Amino acid sequence: MNAATEQSKRIRVAVVGAGEFGRNHARVYRELECAELVGVFDQNPERAAAVAAEFQTQTLQRLEELRGRADAASVAVPTVAHAEVGCRLMEMGLDVLVEKPMAVSLAEADALLHAAKKNARILQAGHVERFNPAVIAVEPILNRPLFFEVHRLGVFTPRSLDVDVIYDLMIHDLDILLALVHEPVTEVKAVGIPVLTDKVDIAHARLEFAGGAVANITASRVSTERVRKMRFFQQHEYISLDYARRDALRIGVKKPGPQPEFGFEKLNAPAVEPLHAELEAFVDAVRTRKEPKTNGAAGRAALELAGRVMASIQEHAARVNVIGDRRAIGVLGDRKVADAGAFATQAKTIK
């Protein structure tokens, strides 16, 4: 097969998990000219059938049916099953995109990384905000940013209530900060409380990086408004990102002094849906065998930092006795024991 033929070959993709995330993955795969959506699998046959019918593809009765039928798959099952399903797919020879958070623990994240290495598979973490046009627009102008203010606020919905807001929303910004600063985090201080659920619904974290950069991050799923913004400061300028609008503004000092002059520049941001860009990048990585920018190592780093934020919240909660004897505010892995048992029972049907 020559290079031109190989480049034009459509990558066969499948979606495992037909909930809200899985449905959107199926929608975008159906739109990509470089991909062929070959099937949808879900433990709920009716849900899988509905998504398959909507996007003109097949319903798979067993996970094993993907062997030889698909080149790659999105894993959009509950977080507790990410490692098990992702590892099985890679052992079957498929490349895998695992939704965030990539696993319930660092041990399971390491299992995914090991499976990818052992089977020579592409492993991409589903940190879709890294593909937001606003983030892409600021990457070329980074000049040692030293202070970040981040707000990711949303109104309450029943989605993703199996995880704390740190793993549901804040993890996006933790991943982006690690990508923008390129330095280890030396200090984490955080506070978080449950409001409408038995898990942390609103949280604030302060991070300090090895080079001196500081980031304040607030995440909430109980706000009265939807806000998705990051602001950061670097020498002589201030940059504002709006994830919802998918744009970024650069404000620079043209003339310092008692009567300063400022320059305003709207950065060039590609007009693309982040999920579309993410899945297109995944399909391209499958074709070229190049490491994705949100690879397994990046997913693990974000998960590790999220765990540090959660540990600081635990320490603060114990110190001020916000939650009394309630233990549901533990680390992600601790909360998943009951869920793991439930999945183990359901997993008997995944063959």
C-alpha positions as CSV (number, residue, x, y, z in Angstrom):
1,M,0.0,0.0,0.0
2,N,1.5,3.3,-1.0
3,A,1.6,6.5,1.2
4,A,-1.2,8.2,-0.6
5,T,-3.5,5.2,-0.2
6,E,-2.6,4.8,3.4
7,Q,-3.3,8.5,4.1
8,S,-6.7,8.2,2.5
9,K,-7.7,5.1,4.4
10,R,-10.6,5.6,6.8
11,I,-9.9,4.6,10.4
12,R,-12.5,2.2,11.7
13,V,-13.7,3.5,15.1
14,A,-16.2,2.4,17.7
15,V,-17.7,3.9,20.9
16,V,-17.9,1.9,24.1
17,G,-20.5,3.5,26.4
18,A,-23.6,5.2,25.0
19,G,-24.3,7.8,27.6
20,E,-24.1,11.6,27.0
21,F,-20.4,11.5,26.3
22,G,-20.5,8.4,24.2
23,R,-23.4,9.8,22.1
24,N,-21.4,12.9,21.3
25,H,-18.4,10.8,20.3
26,A,-20.5,8.8,18.0
27,R,-21.9,12.0,16.5
28,V,-18.5,13.5,15.8
29,Y,-17.0,10.2,14.4
30,R,-20.0,10.1,12.0
31,E,-19.0,13.6,10.8
32,L,-15.3,12.9,10.3
33,E,-14.3,12.0,6.8
34,C,-11.2,10.3,8.1
35,A,-13.2,7.9,10.2
36,E,-15.8,5.1,9.8
37,L,-18.1,4.5,12.8
38,V,-18.4,0.7,12.8
39,G,-20.4,0.2,16.0
40,V,-21.6,1.2,19.5
41,F,-21.5,-1.0,22.6
42,D,-23.2,-0.4,25.9
43,Q,-24.4,-2.6,28.7
44,N,-27.8,-1.1,28.2
45,P,-28.9,-2.6,24.8
46,E,-31.7,-0.1,24.4
47,R,-29.4,2.9,24.9
48,A,-26.8,1.4,22.5
49,A,-29.5,0.8,19.9
50,A,-30.8,4.3,20.1
51,V,-27.4,5.9,19.6
52,A,-26.6,3.4,16.8
53,A,-29.8,4.1,15.0
54,E,-29.3,7.9,15.3
55,F,-25.9,7.7,13.7
56,Q,-26.5,4.9,11.2
57,T,-24.2,2.3,12.7
58,Q,-24.4,-1.1,14.3
59,T,-25.1,-2.2,17.8
60,L,-22.5,-4.6,19.3
61,Q,-23.7,-7.3,21.6
62,R,-20.3,-8.1,23.0
63,L,-17.1,-6.1,23.5
64,E,-15.2,-9.0,21.9
65,E,-16.9,-8.2,18.6
66,L,-14.6,-5.3,18.2
67,R,-11.6,-7.5,17.7
68,G,-10.6,-7.2,14.0
69,R,-13.7,-5.0,13.3
70,A,-12.3,-1.7,14.6
71,D,-8.9,0.0,14.7
72,A,-9.7,2.3,17.6
73,A,-12.4,3.1,20.2
74,S,-13.5,5.8,22.5
75,V,-14.1,4.6,26.1
76,A,-17.0,6.6,27.6
77,V,-18.1,4.1,30.3
78,P,-18.3,5.1,34.0
79,T,-14.9,6.0,35.4
80,V,-14.7,2.9,37.5
81,A,-14.6,0.8,34.4
82,H,-12.1,2.9,32.4
83,A,-9.0,0.8,33.2
84,E,-10.7,-2.6,32.7
85,V,-12.3,-1.7,29.4
86,G,-9.4,0.3,28.1
87,C,-6.9,-2.5,28.9
88,R,-9.1,-5.1,27.3
89,L,-9.5,-3.1,24.1
90,M,-5.7,-2.5,23.8
91,E,-5.1,-6.3,24.4
92,M,-7.5,-6.9,21.5
93,G,-5.3,-4.7,19.3
94,L,-7.3,-1.4,19.4
95,D,-6.0,2.1,20.0
96,V,-8.0,3.8,22.8
97,L,-9.2,7.2,23.8
98,V,-10.3,7.1,27.5
99,E,-12.5,9.9,28.7
100,K,-11.4,11.9,31.7
101,P,-10.6,11.2,34.4
102,M,-8.6,8.4,32.8
103,A,-8.9,6.1,35.8
104,V,-10.1,6.0,39.4
105,S,-6.6,5.7,40.8
106,L,-2.9,6.1,39.8
107,A,-2.5,2.3,39.9
108,E,-5.3,1.9,37.3
109,A,-3.8,4.7,35.2
110,D,-0.5,2.9,35.3
111,A,-2.3,-0.3,34.2
112,L,-3.5,1.6,31.1
113,L,-0.1,2.9,30.4
114,H,1.4,-0.5,30.8
115,A,-1.2,-2.0,28.4
116,A,-0.5,0.6,25.8
117,K,3.3,0.0,26.0
118,K,2.9,-3.8,26.1
119,N,0.6,-3.9,23.1
120,A,2.1,-1.0,21.2
121,R,-1.2,0.9,21.2
122,I,-2.1,4.6,21.1
123,L,-3.5,5.8,24.4
124,Q,-5.1,9.2,24.5
125,A,-6.8,10.8,27.5
126,G,-10.0,12.7,26.9
127,H,-9.0,16.1,28.0
128,V,-11.1,17.9,25.4
129,E,-10.5,21.5,26.7
130,R,-6.9,21.2,25.5
131,F,-8.4,21.3,22.0
132,N,-10.5,24.4,22.8
133,P,-9.6,27.2,20.2
134,A,-8.9,29.6,23.1
135,V,-6.2,27.3,24.4
136,I,-4.8,26.7,21.0
137,A,-4.7,30.5,20.4
138,V,-2.6,31.3,23.5
139,E,0.0,28.5,23.1
140,P,2.2,30.4,20.6
141,I,2.4,33.6,22.8
142,L,3.3,32.0,26.1
143,N,6.2,33.9,27.8
144,R,6.6,32.5,31.3
145,P,3.2,33.3,32.8
146,L,3.4,33.8,36.6
147,F,-0.2,34.2,37.8
148,F,-3.4,32.4,36.8
149,E,-7.0,33.0,37.8
150,V,-9.4,30.2,36.7
151,H,-13.2,29.9,37.1
152,R,-15.1,26.9,35.9
153,L,-18.7,27.2,37.2
154,G,-21.8,25.4,36.1
155,V,-25.4,25.0,37.1
156,F,-26.4,21.8,38.8
157,T,-27.2,18.8,36.5
158,P,-27.5,15.1,37.4
159,R,-24.5,14.3,35.1
160,S,-21.2,12.9,36.5
161,L,-22.4,12.9,40.1
162,D,-20.3,9.7,40.7
163,V,-17.2,11.9,41.0
164,D,-16.3,15.0,42.9
165,V,-16.2,18.3,41.1
166,I,-12.4,18.1,41.1
167,Y,-12.5,15.1,38.8
168,D,-15.6,16.3,36.9
169,L,-14.6,19.9,36.1
170,M,-11.4,21.1,37.8
171,I,-9.3,18.4,36.2
172,H,-9.7,20.2,32.8
173,D,-7.9,23.2,34.2
174,L,-5.3,21.2,36.1
175,D,-4.4,19.5,32.8
176,I,-4.2,22.9,31.0
177,L,-2.1,24.5,33.7
178,L,0.4,21.6,33.6
179,A,0.6,22.0,29.8
180,L,1.1,25.8,29.9
181,V,3.5,26.0,32.8
182,H,5.7,22.9,32.1
183,E,6.9,22.8,35.7
184,P,6.1,20.6,38.7
185,V,3.6,21.7,41.3
186,T,5.4,22.2,44.6
187,E,2.5,23.3,46.8
188,V,-1.2,22.6,46.9
189,K,-3.8,24.2,49.2
190,A,-7.4,23.5,48.7
191,V,-10.9,23.7,50.2
192,G,-14.1,22.0,49.0
193,I,-17.5,21.2,50.4
194,P,-20.6,19.2,49.4
195,V,-23.6,21.3,48.7
196,L,-26.3,19.3,46.9
197,T,-24.7,15.9,46.9
198,D,-22.6,13.8,49.2
199,K,-19.5,14.6,47.2
200,V,-17.5,17.9,46.8
201,D,-19.7,20.2,44.6
202,I,-17.6,23.4,44.9
203,A,-13.8,23.7,45.4
204,H,-11.0,26.2,45.3
205,A,-7.3,25.3,45.0
206,R,-4.1,27.3,45.1
207,L,-1.2,25.8,43.2
208,E,2.4,27.0,43.3
209,F,4.8,25.8,40.6
210,A,8.6,25.2,41.0
211,G,9.4,28.4,39.0
212,G,7.2,30.6,41.1
213,A,4.0,30.7,39.0
214,V,0.8,30.7,41.1
215,A,-2.7,29.5,40.1
216,N,-6.0,30.1,41.8
217,I,-8.7,27.7,40.5
218,T,-12.4,27.6,41.4
219,A,-14.7,24.9,40.2
220,S,-18.4,24.6,41.0
221,R,-21.4,22.6,39.7
222,V,-23.8,24.5,41.9
223,S,-23.5,28.0,40.5
224,T,-26.4,30.1,39.3
225,E,-24.5,30.9,36.1
226,R,-22.2,29.1,33.7
227,V,-18.6,30.5,33.6
228,R,-15.6,29.0,31.8
229,K,-12.7,31.4,32.0
230,M,-9.0,31.6,32.5
231,R,-6.9,34.8,33.0
232,F,-3.2,34.8,33.2
233,F,-0.5,37.5,33.5
234,Q,3.0,37.5,32.1
235,Q,5.5,40.3,31.6
236,H,3.8,43.5,30.4
237,E,0.6,41.7,29.4
238,Y,-2.6,40.0,30.5
239,I,-4.4,37.3,28.5
240,S,-8.1,36.3,29.0
241,L,-9.5,33.0,27.7
242,D,-13.2,32.3,27.5
243,Y,-13.7,28.6,27.0
244,A,-17.5,29.0,26.3
245,R,-16.9,31.6,23.6
246,R,-13.8,29.8,22.4
247,D,-11.8,33.0,22.1
248,A,-8.9,34.8,23.7
249,L,-7.9,38.4,24.2
250,R,-4.4,39.8,24.7
251,I,-4.0,43.1,26.5
252,G,-0.5,44.5,26.4
253,V,1.2,47.6,27.7
254,K,2.2,49.8,24.8
255,K,3.4,52.7,26.9
256,P,4.1,52.3,30.6
257,G,4.1,55.1,33.1
258,P,1.6,57.3,35.0
259,Q,-0.5,57.6,31.8
260,P,-0.1,54.1,30.3
261,E,-1.4,53.1,26.9
262,F,-2.7,49.6,26.2
263,G,-3.0,47.5,23.1
264,F,-5.9,45.0,22.6
265,E,-5.6,42.0,20.3
266,K,-8.1,39.3,19.8
267,L,-6.0,36.2,19.2
268,N,-6.5,34.1,16.1
269,A,-8.5,31.1,17.3
270,P,-9.6,28.3,14.9
271,A,-13.4,27.9,14.4
272,V,-13.7,24.3,15.5
273,E,-15.7,22.3,18.0
274,P,-13.2,21.1,20.7
275,L,-14.6,17.5,20.6
276,H,-14.3,17.5,16.8
277,A,-10.6,18.6,17.0
278,E,-9.9,16.1,19.8
279,L,-11.3,13.1,17.9
280,E,-9.7,14.2,14.6
281,A,-6.4,14.3,16.5
282,F,-7.0,10.9,17.9
283,V,-7.8,9.4,14.5
284,D,-4.7,11.1,13.1
285,A,-2.6,9.6,15.9
286,V,-4.0,6.2,15.1
287,R,-3.0,6.6,11.4
288,T,0.4,8.1,11.9
289,R,1.3,6.3,15.2
290,K,2.5,9.7,16.6
291,E,2.0,10.3,20.4
292,P,-1.1,12.4,21.1
293,K,-0.6,15.7,23.0
294,T,-3.0,14.5,25.6
295,N,-1.4,11.1,25.9
296,G,-1.6,8.6,28.8
297,A,1.2,10.4,30.7
298,A,-0.6,13.7,30.5
299,G,-3.8,12.0,31.7
300,R,-1.9,10.5,34.6
301,A,-0.3,13.8,35.5
302,A,-3.7,15.5,35.7
303,L,-5.1,12.7,37.8
304,E,-2.2,12.8,40.2
305,L,-2.6,16.5,40.6
306,A,-6.3,16.1,41.1
307,G,-5.5,13.6,43.8
308,R,-3.3,16.1,45.6
309,V,-6.1,18.7,45.5
310,M,-8.5,16.1,46.9
311,A,-6.0,15.2,49.7
312,S,-5.7,18.9,50.6
313,I,-9.5,19.2,50.7
314,Q,-9.6,16.2,53.0
315,E,-7.0,17.7,55.3
316,H,-8.9,21.0,55.5
317,A,-12.2,19.3,56.1
318,A,-10.8,17.2,58.9
319,R,-9.2,20.3,60.5
320,V,-12.4,22.5,60.4
321,N,-14.8,19.5,60.9
322,V,-17.1,20.6,58.0
323,I,-18.3,17.1,57.4
324,G,-18.1,15.6,60.8
325,D,-17.8,11.8,60.6
326,R,-18.9,11.6,56.9
327,R,-16.2,9.7,55.0
328,A,-17.6,10.1,51.4
329,I,-15.2,13.0,50.9
330,G,-12.3,10.5,50.5
331,V,-10.0,10.1,47.5
332,L,-11.5,8.9,44.3
333,G,-10.4,5.3,44.7
334,D,-11.9,5.0,48.2
335,R,-15.3,6.2,46.9
336,K,-15.3,3.6,44.2
337,V,-15.4,0.4,46.3
338,A,-19.1,0.0,46.1
339,D,-19.2,1.1,42.4
340,A,-16.5,-1.5,41.6
341,G,-18.6,-4.3,43.1
342,A,-21.6,-3.2,41.0
343,F,-19.5,-3.0,37.9
344,A,-18.0,-6.4,38.6
345,T,-21.5,-7.9,38.6
346,Q,-22.4,-6.1,35.4
347,A,-19.1,-7.0,33.8
348,K,-20.1,-10.6,33.5
349,T,-22.1,-9.5,30.4
350,I,-19.1,-7.8,28.8
351,K,-17.6,-10.7,26.8
